[in-house]
């Protein structure tokens, strides 16, 4: 039997994949592995594609080991706020030049239309 690639799969999918090949799954870092559903596999042994006898154990881990980053699978995030918006669409205002019209001073008038 060839060991399937399990890294990145959810626990429920990893179980189904090995079961379909006549293998068994063991998770040393999850004592209640049979209850795990959405945890993602981050490491496996034997490696994908290795030939093993039928009914062999395939070990999977859901947490990286000490000093390997910990925290499980994470998607990359861009730093800073997203681009776009008015700052991207409009030019920066320039300082007023001689001869530019001045804004009106005094109370502002609002035009209101009645239906």
N, C-alpha and C positions, 0 to 999 in steps of 0.2 A: 504494500500500500504506500502511496505517496502522501506525505503530510501536506495539507492545504495551507495556503497563506492566510493567517488569521489576524495579523496585526492591522489595526484600524477597524476591525469588525466589532459590533456590539456583542455582548456576552451571549445573548439568545441566538444570534446568527452563527457565532463560533461553535456553540454546542451543536446546532443543526448541521453545520458543515462537517464536523468530525464524525458525528453519528452516521451520516450518509455514507461515509467511507469505512465504517466498521471500527472506528477508533474511539478512545475515551479521552475526556478532557479533565485536567486537574489544575486548580488555581491555588498555589500555596499562599498567596497573599489575601485570599478571600475565603475564610472558613465557611461562610454561608453562600458559596458560589451558586448553588442551585436556585437561590433567590435573585441573583443578579440578572438584570435585563438590559439596561442601557449603558452600563460601564463599557468602555472601549479597551480592547486588547492593545498593550503597548510593547509586549515582548513575548516570544514563544520559543519553546525548545521541544523537539528538534526543529531545525530550520525548515522553511517551506521547500517542498520538492524532495526532501530526504526520504529514502525507502525504509519502511519499518514493517514489522510483522503485523498482521491483522490483530485487533484488540489491544494494540499498544496504547500507552498513556502519552498524551501530548500536554505539556505544561504551558500554561499561559499566565501572564502577570498583567494586572491592571494599573499598577503604580510603578513608576521608575524607581530603581534602587537608590540607596544613599549616594549622594554626589552625582547623580545622573539627571538632575533637573526636577524630579518629583512633580506632582501635580497632574500627571496624566496627559492626555491628548488635548492640545489647545490650538485653536486656529490663530494664524498671525493677525495682528492688529496694527493698523497704521497709527503712528503717534500724532497727536494734535487734532484740532477740530477738522471736520470735513470741509473740502473746498466748495466753491460756489457761492451763491447768494449775491446780494447787491454789491459787496466789495469787489467781486470778480466782474460783475457786469458793467459797473460805472467807472468812469475815469475819476481820478483824484481831483478835488476842486483846486483851482489855481488861485493865487492871491489876486485881489482886485487891481486892475490897471487904471491909470489916469484915463478919464473919458468914459469909463463903464458907468451905466446908470446906477444910481443909488437906490437901495430898497426904501420903500415908503416908511416914514416914522410915524409914531402915534398908534392909536388903537387899530387893531385889524378889523376889517369889514368882512363879514361872511355873507355870501349870497345863499339865501334859503328859498327854495321854491315850494309853493304849496300846491297840493293836488287839486 
